[in-house]
Amino acid sequence: MATACTLFPALEARIKTLKEKFIEDQLEQEKANPLTFEADLDKLAAFRLLAHAEIEEYLESKAKEGIEAIRSAFRGGATTVKANLFLLVIATVLGKSLRFDPASWTEDVEETIKDAFDWIADNNGIKEASFTKLSIFNGKMPDEVDNGLAVSLNSYGKNRGDVAHRSVTRVRTLSAPSAEWKAVEDLLTDLSGYF
């Protein structure tokens, strides 16, 4: 039986707050005067950067949940290789191998779990490669990763990079407030059913 995600409502609430703070007035002005409206680029950039950070935090928190569940089950007695086949996928993704002899198994499992947590802590983005690993750490098999969502996150991550690494006056990827909001709204819709 699937359980409801406790992290997603917090993500939605945070994005709603960012919308209200940075672009709600922009959306209203754009709608009222579509032909003469001039967007506040600083507000749009702030919204994009902060929305990206919230989505990244959500994905990392989901991955931590998944790894913690694996660690809890292992430490709780589910120590056989058969009970931990998913660890083989995680180890492969991390470029590690697990030894199956009883003397090494527990050590390798604990090291793999630690390495997964370390990878999450060092993660810096939501682009496709990061999204794939974070998804796997949260229980998705590689063939279950949503490629459409991965592409959307990749695009959003690249656009965030444009805003994060140059003056907003030179950024070419900022869109109308309605387009900025739709990009985030679409990501939320896709994420809502993914985990």
C-alpha positions as CSV (number, residue, x, y, z in Angstrom):
1,M,0.0,0.0,0.0
2,A,1.4,3.4,-1.0
3,T,1.7,6.1,1.7
4,A,1.1,9.7,1.1
5,C,4.2,11.9,0.7
6,T,4.5,14.2,3.7
7,L,7.1,16.4,2.0
8,F,5.1,17.4,-1.0
9,P,2.5,19.6,0.8
10,A,5.4,21.6,2.3
11,L,6.9,22.1,-1.2
12,E,3.5,23.3,-2.5
13,A,3.1,25.7,0.4
14,R,6.6,27.1,0.0
15,I,6.1,27.6,-3.8
16,K,2.8,29.3,-3.1
17,T,4.6,31.7,-0.7
18,L,7.2,32.4,-3.3
19,K,4.6,33.1,-5.9
20,E,2.8,35.5,-3.6
21,K,6.0,37.3,-2.7
22,F,7.7,37.6,-6.0
23,I,5.3,37.2,-9.0
24,E,1.7,37.4,-8.0
25,D,1.6,41.1,-8.6
26,Q,3.5,40.6,-11.9
27,L,1.0,38.0,-13.0
28,E,-1.9,40.4,-12.3
29,Q,-0.1,43.3,-14.1
30,E,0.7,41.1,-17.1
31,K,-2.9,39.9,-17.4
32,A,-4.3,43.4,-17.1
33,N,-1.9,45.0,-19.6
34,P,-0.4,42.2,-21.8
35,L,0.8,44.6,-24.5
36,T,2.5,47.2,-22.4
37,F,3.5,45.2,-19.3
38,E,7.2,45.3,-18.4
39,A,8.3,42.5,-16.0
40,D,10.4,43.1,-12.9
41,L,13.4,40.9,-13.9
42,D,14.7,40.9,-10.3
43,K,11.5,39.4,-9.0
44,L,11.4,36.9,-11.8
45,A,15.0,35.9,-11.2
46,A,14.4,35.6,-7.4
47,F,11.4,33.4,-8.0
48,R,13.2,31.1,-10.4
49,L,16.2,30.7,-8.1
50,L,14.2,30.1,-4.9
51,A,11.7,27.8,-6.6
52,H,14.6,25.8,-8.0
53,A,16.1,25.6,-4.5
54,E,12.8,24.4,-3.0
55,I,12.5,21.7,-5.7
56,E,16.1,20.6,-5.1
57,E,15.5,20.4,-1.4
58,Y,12.4,18.3,-1.9
59,L,14.1,15.8,-4.2
60,E,17.1,15.5,-1.8
61,S,14.7,15.0,1.2
62,K,12.9,12.3,-0.7
63,A,16.2,10.6,-1.4
64,K,17.2,10.8,2.2
65,E,13.9,9.2,3.2
66,G,14.5,6.3,0.8
67,I,18.1,5.7,2.0
68,E,17.0,6.0,5.7
69,A,14.3,3.4,5.1
70,I,16.9,1.0,3.6
71,R,19.3,1.6,6.5
72,S,16.5,1.1,9.1
73,A,15.4,-2.1,7.5
74,F,18.9,-3.4,7.3
75,R,19.8,-2.5,10.9
76,G,16.4,-3.9,11.9
77,G,17.3,-7.4,10.7
78,A,16.6,-7.4,7.0
79,T,20.3,-8.2,6.2
80,T,20.1,-10.9,3.5
81,V,21.2,-10.1,0.0
82,K,17.8,-11.1,-1.2
83,A,16.2,-8.5,1.1
84,N,18.5,-5.9,-0.1
85,L,18.6,-6.3,-3.9
86,F,17.8,-2.6,-4.2
87,L,21.2,-1.9,-2.6
88,L,22.8,-3.5,-5.7
89,V,21.2,-0.8,-7.8
90,I,22.3,2.0,-5.5
91,A,25.8,0.6,-5.4
92,T,25.9,0.4,-9.2
93,V,24.7,4.0,-9.5
94,L,27.5,5.0,-7.1
95,G,30.1,3.0,-9.0
96,K,30.6,0.6,-6.1
97,S,30.5,-3.1,-5.8
98,L,29.2,-5.2,-2.9
99,R,30.9,-8.3,-1.7
100,F,28.5,-11.1,-0.8
101,D,30.6,-13.0,1.8
102,P,29.1,-12.6,5.3
103,A,32.3,-11.0,6.6
104,S,32.2,-8.1,4.1
105,W,28.5,-7.7,3.4
106,T,27.5,-5.6,6.4
107,E,30.6,-3.4,6.0
108,D,29.9,-2.8,2.3
109,V,26.2,-2.1,2.9
110,E,26.9,0.4,5.6
111,E,29.6,2.1,3.4
112,T,27.2,2.2,0.4
113,I,24.5,3.8,2.6
114,K,27.0,6.4,3.9
115,D,28.2,7.1,0.3
116,A,24.6,7.7,-0.8
117,F,24.0,10.1,2.0
118,D,27.3,11.9,1.2
119,W,26.3,12.1,-2.5
120,I,23.0,13.7,-1.5
121,A,24.8,16.2,0.7
122,D,27.1,17.1,-2.1
123,N,24.4,17.3,-4.8
124,N,24.0,20.7,-6.4
125,G,21.1,20.6,-8.8
126,I,18.0,19.0,-10.3
127,K,19.3,18.3,-13.8
128,E,18.7,14.8,-15.3
129,A,21.7,13.0,-13.8
130,S,21.0,14.3,-10.3
131,F,17.2,13.6,-10.6
132,T,17.9,10.1,-11.7
133,K,20.2,9.3,-8.8
134,L,17.9,11.0,-6.3
135,S,15.0,9.0,-7.7
136,I,16.9,5.8,-7.4
137,F,17.8,6.6,-3.8
138,N,14.1,7.0,-3.1
139,G,13.2,3.7,-4.4
140,K,12.7,4.0,-8.2
141,M,14.4,1.5,-10.4
142,P,16.3,3.0,-13.3
143,D,13.6,2.0,-15.8
144,E,11.0,3.7,-13.6
145,V,12.6,7.2,-13.8
146,D,10.2,9.6,-15.5
147,N,12.1,10.7,-18.6
148,G,9.7,13.5,-19.4
149,L,10.0,14.9,-15.9
150,A,13.8,14.4,-16.1
151,V,13.9,16.5,-19.3
152,S,11.7,19.2,-17.7
153,L,13.9,19.4,-14.6
154,N,17.0,19.5,-16.8
155,S,15.7,22.4,-18.7
156,Y,14.6,24.2,-15.5
157,G,18.0,23.6,-14.0
158,K,19.8,25.0,-17.0
159,N,17.7,28.1,-16.9
160,R,18.3,28.5,-13.2
161,G,22.0,28.4,-14.0
162,D,21.6,31.2,-16.4
163,V,20.1,33.4,-13.7
164,A,22.5,32.2,-11.0
165,H,25.7,33.0,-12.8
166,R,25.2,36.4,-14.4
167,S,23.6,39.7,-14.0
168,V,19.9,39.7,-14.4
169,T,20.3,42.4,-17.0
170,R,22.2,40.0,-19.2
171,V,20.0,36.9,-18.7
172,R,18.2,35.8,-21.8
173,T,16.1,33.0,-20.4
174,L,13.7,34.9,-18.2
175,S,10.2,34.7,-19.6
176,A,6.9,36.5,-18.9
177,P,5.7,36.0,-15.3
178,S,2.9,33.7,-16.6
179,A,5.5,31.5,-18.4
180,E,7.8,31.4,-15.3
181,W,4.8,30.4,-13.1
182,K,3.7,27.8,-15.6
183,A,7.1,26.2,-15.7
184,V,7.0,25.7,-11.9
185,E,3.4,24.7,-11.8
186,D,4.0,22.0,-14.5
187,L,7.0,20.7,-12.5
188,L,4.8,20.5,-9.3
189,T,2.1,18.7,-11.2
190,D,4.6,16.2,-12.6
191,L,6.2,15.7,-9.2
192,S,2.9,15.3,-7.4
193,G,2.3,11.9,-8.8
194,Y,5.9,10.7,-9.3
195,F,6.8,9.5,-5.8
